Amino acid sequence: MVRYTIKRLFLIFITLFIILSLSFFLIKLLPDNNELQYLMNKVKPEDYALMRKQWGYDKPLFVQYLYWLKNVIFHWDWGVSTHYLLGRDTFEILTQFLPITMRLNLVSLVISIPLGLLFGIVAALRKNKPIDYIISVFVILFISIPSFVVVTMMMLSANDLGLPIQYRPSDMANYKDMIIPVLSLSFGPIAVLTRYTRAELIEVLTSDFILLARTKGLNRFHSTVRHGMRNSMVPLVPIIIGNFIGILFGSLVIERVYGVPGVAGILIESIGIQDYNLTMTALAFYTIISLVATLIVDLTYGIVDPRIRMGSRK
């Protein structure tokens, strides 16, 4: 398992290097709107030209890439913001807005996992009963409706629900500001997890080993929780981790629509104003999270199913 983990970490590093390298060149090929940059920075054209020289933007593109790569690898220096917060370290900017993004995503994940599993178990145990049909209708509904449509509908009815229409930065401790974005990000993952849990559990509950457990005296609850869910979790693990990735990238839109001051807003705005260093830092954050999540999926297989862990030792 240790050897496999080291190998996967090496592959993650290579994948991250390729993705960020391609992103660097693609971002640098965006058209440079100097008039916008002068307006954003409120500096004279000649002063901005000096700053570009200081940042190394007057050098060939490949030379800029080598400088950027050397600074990141050897000094963990992601550069300074050239427009968003002029002259400020981009990694510091990211860490400033990171807590609100992670809180939004983690709360959505904590809500969606138990509710998705619960609704899936109930639907499986009450197969072809009215409660199963009701759950299935809501599952189809929330799988079909994108999260940005859900947040828009909730914002339109926010006043009736006693919730703020937009996020209020001055009231960061107020839980009401998190209700609409959290629910908007949770409905889709809950529906997906409910659907897969129901399908997997129905198949497992008709297996011979479940029938054997019931004949030995286990009631329906214990046979479902202790045996059925354990065997159903193998295909459900990637669904759960995939839900987190979906929530993370779904928050790109939700944060922007609801006005949450998170990393998503930084990424979208930095692309629009061509703040290259800040864009690369935000992209690196989302890429690293996604790659690490895929590694966690593979490692979790061995925890859920010991046969996979034993097979890795051969």
C-alpha positions as CSV (number, residue, x, y, z in Angstrom):
1,M,0.0,0.0,0.0
2,V,2.9,2.4,0.8
3,R,4.6,1.7,-2.5
4,Y,1.3,2.2,-4.3
5,T,0.7,5.5,-2.5
6,I,4.2,6.8,-3.4
7,K,3.7,5.8,-7.0
8,R,0.3,7.6,-7.2
9,L,1.8,10.7,-5.6
10,F,4.5,10.8,-8.2
11,L,1.8,10.4,-11.0
12,I,-0.2,13.3,-9.3
13,F,2.9,15.5,-9.4
14,I,3.5,14.7,-13.1
15,T,-0.2,15.4,-13.9
16,L,-0.2,18.6,-12.0
17,F,2.9,19.7,-13.8
18,I,1.4,19.1,-17.2
19,I,-2.0,20.8,-16.4
20,L,-0.4,23.9,-14.9
21,S,2.2,24.1,-17.8
22,L,-0.6,24.0,-20.4
23,S,-2.6,26.5,-18.4
24,F,0.3,28.9,-18.2
25,F,0.7,29.1,-21.9
26,L,-3.0,29.2,-22.6
27,I,-3.5,32.0,-20.1
28,K,-0.6,34.0,-21.5
29,L,-2.0,33.8,-25.0
30,L,-5.1,35.8,-23.9
31,P,-5.3,39.2,-25.5
32,D,-3.6,42.0,-23.4
33,N,-6.0,44.9,-22.9
34,N,-3.7,47.6,-21.8
35,E,-6.4,50.3,-21.4
36,L,-8.2,48.1,-19.0
37,Q,-5.1,47.4,-17.0
38,Y,-4.2,51.1,-16.8
39,L,-7.8,51.8,-15.5
40,M,-7.6,48.9,-13.0
41,N,-4.3,49.9,-11.6
42,K,-4.7,53.6,-11.8
43,V,-1.2,54.0,-13.0
44,K,0.4,55.8,-15.9
45,P,1.2,53.8,-19.1
46,E,5.0,54.4,-18.6
47,D,4.8,53.3,-15.0
48,Y,2.9,50.1,-16.0
49,A,5.6,49.4,-18.6
50,L,8.2,49.5,-15.9
51,M,6.2,47.2,-13.8
52,R,5.8,44.7,-16.6
53,K,9.6,44.8,-17.0
54,Q,10.0,44.1,-13.3
55,W,7.6,41.2,-13.5
56,G,9.5,39.8,-16.5
57,Y,6.6,40.2,-18.9
58,D,8.9,41.8,-21.5
59,K,10.8,38.5,-22.0
60,P,9.8,35.7,-24.4
61,L,7.0,33.5,-23.3
62,F,9.1,30.4,-22.7
63,V,11.6,32.4,-20.6
64,Q,8.6,33.6,-18.5
65,Y,7.5,30.0,-18.0
66,L,11.0,28.9,-16.9
67,Y,11.2,31.8,-14.4
68,W,7.7,31.0,-13.1
69,L,8.5,27.3,-12.8
70,K,11.8,27.9,-10.9
71,N,10.1,30.3,-8.5
72,V,7.3,27.9,-7.7
73,I,9.4,24.7,-7.3
74,F,12.4,26.1,-5.5
75,H,10.9,29.1,-3.6
76,W,7.2,28.4,-3.5
77,D,6.8,31.8,-4.9
78,W,3.6,32.1,-7.1
79,G,4.3,35.7,-8.0
80,V,2.4,38.9,-7.1
81,S,-1.0,40.1,-8.2
82,T,-0.7,42.5,-11.2
83,H,-4.2,43.8,-11.1
84,Y,-6.6,42.4,-8.4
85,L,-4.4,43.6,-5.5
86,L,-1.4,45.2,-7.1
87,G,1.9,43.9,-5.8
88,R,0.5,41.6,-3.2
89,D,1.6,37.9,-3.0
90,T,-1.0,35.7,-4.8
91,F,-0.6,32.8,-2.3
92,E,-1.5,35.2,0.5
93,I,-4.6,36.4,-1.4
94,L,-5.7,32.8,-1.9
95,T,-5.3,31.9,1.8
96,Q,-7.3,35.0,2.7
97,F,-10.4,33.8,0.7
98,L,-9.8,30.1,1.1
99,P,-11.6,29.5,4.5
100,I,-15.0,30.7,3.3
101,T,-14.7,28.5,0.2
102,M,-13.7,25.4,2.2
103,R,-16.4,26.0,4.8
104,L,-19.0,26.3,2.1
105,N,-17.9,23.1,0.4
106,L,-17.3,21.0,3.5
107,V,-20.6,21.9,5.1
108,S,-22.4,20.9,1.8
109,L,-20.5,17.6,1.8
110,V,-21.3,16.8,5.5
111,I,-24.9,17.5,4.8
112,S,-25.2,15.6,1.5
113,I,-23.5,12.3,2.5
114,P,-25.7,11.2,5.4
115,L,-28.9,12.5,3.8
116,G,-28.0,10.8,0.5
117,L,-27.3,7.5,2.2
118,L,-30.4,7.7,4.4
119,F,-32.7,8.4,1.5
120,G,-31.1,5.7,-0.5
121,I,-31.5,3.1,2.3
122,V,-35.1,4.1,2.8
123,A,-35.9,3.9,-0.9
124,A,-34.2,0.5,-1.1
125,L,-36.0,-1.0,1.9
126,R,-39.3,0.4,0.7
127,K,-38.9,-0.6,-2.9
128,N,-42.0,0.0,-5.1
129,K,-43.8,1.6,-2.1
130,P,-45.2,5.2,-2.1
131,I,-42.1,6.5,-0.2
132,D,-39.8,5.0,-2.8
133,Y,-41.8,6.8,-5.6
134,I,-41.7,10.1,-3.8
135,I,-37.9,9.9,-3.2
136,S,-37.4,8.9,-6.9
137,V,-39.4,11.9,-8.1
138,F,-37.2,14.3,-6.1
139,V,-34.1,12.5,-7.1
140,I,-34.9,12.9,-10.8
141,L,-35.9,16.6,-10.2
142,F,-32.7,17.6,-8.4
143,I,-30.4,15.7,-10.8
144,S,-32.0,17.4,-13.7
145,I,-31.9,21.0,-12.3
146,P,-28.4,22.7,-12.3
147,S,-27.3,24.2,-9.0
148,F,-27.2,27.8,-10.4
149,V,-30.9,27.4,-11.2
150,V,-31.6,26.2,-7.7
151,V,-29.7,29.2,-6.1
152,T,-31.5,31.6,-8.4
153,M,-34.9,30.3,-7.4
154,M,-34.0,30.4,-3.7
155,M,-32.7,33.9,-4.1
156,L,-36.1,35.0,-5.6
157,S,-37.9,33.6,-2.6
158,A,-35.3,34.6,0.0
159,N,-37.4,37.4,1.4
160,D,-40.3,35.1,2.0
161,L,-38.0,32.7,3.8
162,G,-36.4,35.4,5.9
163,L,-33.0,34.8,4.3
164,P,-30.6,37.4,2.8
165,I,-30.7,37.7,-1.0
166,Q,-26.9,38.2,-1.2
167,Y,-24.0,37.2,1.0
168,R,-23.2,39.9,3.6
169,P,-19.4,40.1,4.2
170,S,-19.9,42.2,7.3
171,D,-21.9,39.4,8.9
172,M,-19.6,36.4,8.3
173,A,-20.6,34.7,11.5
174,N,-24.3,34.8,10.6
175,Y,-25.3,31.3,9.6
176,K,-28.2,32.6,7.5
177,D,-25.8,33.8,4.8
178,M,-24.7,30.2,4.3
179,I,-28.1,28.5,4.0
180,I,-28.9,29.3,0.4
181,P,-25.5,28.5,-1.1
182,V,-25.1,25.3,1.0
183,L,-28.5,24.0,0.1
184,S,-28.0,24.9,-3.6
185,L,-24.7,22.8,-3.6
186,S,-26.2,19.9,-1.5
187,F,-29.4,19.1,-3.5
188,G,-27.6,17.6,-6.5
189,P,-25.1,15.5,-4.6
190,I,-27.9,14.2,-2.3
191,A,-29.9,13.1,-5.3
192,V,-27.0,11.4,-7.0
193,L,-25.9,9.6,-3.8
194,T,-29.5,8.5,-3.1
195,R,-29.9,7.1,-6.6
196,Y,-26.7,5.0,-6.5
197,T,-27.3,3.9,-2.9
198,R,-30.7,2.6,-3.7
199,A,-29.5,0.8,-6.8
200,E,-26.6,-0.8,-5.1
201,L,-28.4,-1.7,-1.9
202,I,-31.3,-3.3,-3.8
203,E,-28.8,-5.6,-5.7
204,V,-27.0,-6.5,-2.5
205,L,-30.1,-7.2,-0.4
206,T,-31.1,-9.9,-2.9
207,S,-27.7,-11.7,-2.6
208,D,-27.2,-15.1,-1.1
209,F,-25.1,-13.9,1.9
210,I,-27.8,-11.5,3.0
211,L,-30.4,-14.3,2.8
212,L,-28.0,-16.5,4.9
213,A,-27.6,-13.7,7.5
214,R,-31.4,-13.4,7.8
215,T,-31.8,-17.1,8.2
216,K,-29.2,-17.1,11.0
217,G,-31.4,-14.7,13.0
218,L,-30.2,-11.2,12.0
219,N,-33.1,-8.8,11.7
220,R,-33.5,-6.6,8.6
221,F,-31.9,-3.5,10.1
222,H,-28.7,-5.3,11.2
223,S,-28.4,-7.3,8.0
224,T,-28.7,-4.2,6.0
225,V,-26.4,-2.0,8.0
226,R,-23.7,-4.5,8.9
227,H,-23.6,-6.5,5.7
228,G,-25.5,-4.8,3.0
229,M,-24.1,-1.3,3.3
230,R,-20.5,-2.6,3.8
231,N,-20.7,-4.4,0.4
232,S,-22.5,-1.5,-1.2
233,M,-19.8,1.0,-0.2
234,V,-17.2,-0.2,-2.7
235,P,-19.0,1.4,-5.7
236,L,-20.3,4.2,-3.6
237,V,-16.9,5.5,-2.4
238,P,-16.0,7.1,-5.7
239,I,-19.5,8.6,-5.9
240,I,-19.0,10.3,-2.5
241,I,-15.6,11.7,-3.4
242,G,-16.9,12.6,-6.8
243,N,-19.7,14.6,-5.1
244,F,-17.1,16.6,-3.3
245,I,-15.3,17.5,-6.5
246,G,-18.7,18.3,-8.0
247,I,-19.5,20.5,-5.1
248,L,-16.2,22.2,-5.3
249,F,-16.5,23.1,-9.0
250,G,-20.2,23.9,-8.5
251,S,-19.3,26.5,-6.0
252,L,-17.5,28.4,-8.8
253,V,-20.9,29.5,-10.1
254,I,-22.7,29.6,-6.7
255,E,-20.2,31.8,-5.1
256,R,-20.3,34.2,-8.0
257,V,-24.1,34.3,-8.2
258,Y,-24.7,34.7,-4.5
259,G,-21.7,37.0,-3.9
260,V,-19.7,34.8,-1.6
261,P,-16.2,36.2,-1.3
262,G,-14.3,32.9,-2.0
263,V,-11.7,31.5,-4.3
264,A,-14.2,31.1,-7.1
265,G,-14.7,34.8,-7.4
266,I,-10.9,35.4,-7.5
267,L,-10.4,32.8,-10.3
268,I,-13.2,34.2,-12.5
269,E,-12.3,37.8,-11.9
270,S,-8.5,37.2,-12.4
271,I,-9.2,35.6,-15.8
272,G,-11.3,38.6,-16.8
273,I,-8.7,41.2,-15.9
274,Q,-5.7,39.0,-17.0
275,D,-4.0,38.7,-13.6
276,Y,-1.9,35.8,-14.8
277,N,-0.2,34.9,-11.5
278,L,-3.4,35.0,-9.5
279,T,-5.2,32.9,-12.1
280,M,-2.4,30.3,-12.0
281,T,-2.5,30.2,-8.2
282,A,-6.3,29.6,-8.1
283,L,-6.1,27.0,-10.8
284,A,-3.4,25.2,-8.9
285,F,-5.7,25.0,-5.9
286,Y,-8.6,23.5,-7.8
287,T,-6.3,21.1,-9.6
288,I,-4.5,19.8,-6.5
289,I,-7.8,19.3,-4.7
290,S,-9.2,17.2,-7.6
291,L,-6.1,15.1,-8.0
292,V,-5.8,14.4,-4.2
293,A,-9.5,13.4,-4.2
294,T,-8.9,10.8,-6.8
295,L,-6.0,9.4,-4.7
296,I,-8.3,9.3,-1.6
297,V,-10.8,7.3,-3.7
298,D,-8.3,4.6,-4.6
299,L,-6.9,4.4,-1.0
300,T,-10.4,4.1,0.5
301,Y,-11.1,1.0,-1.6
302,G,-8.7,-0.9,0.6
303,I,-10.4,0.3,3.8
304,V,-13.9,-0.6,2.6
305,D,-13.0,-4.0,1.0
306,P,-10.1,-5.9,2.6
307,R,-9.8,-8.1,-0.5
308,I,-8.6,-5.1,-2.4
309,R,-6.0,-4.2,0.3
310,M,-4.7,-7.8,0.4
311,G,-4.5,-7.9,-3.4
312,S,-2.2,-4.9,-3.4
313,R,0.4,-6.8,-1.3
314,K,1.0,-9.4,-4.0
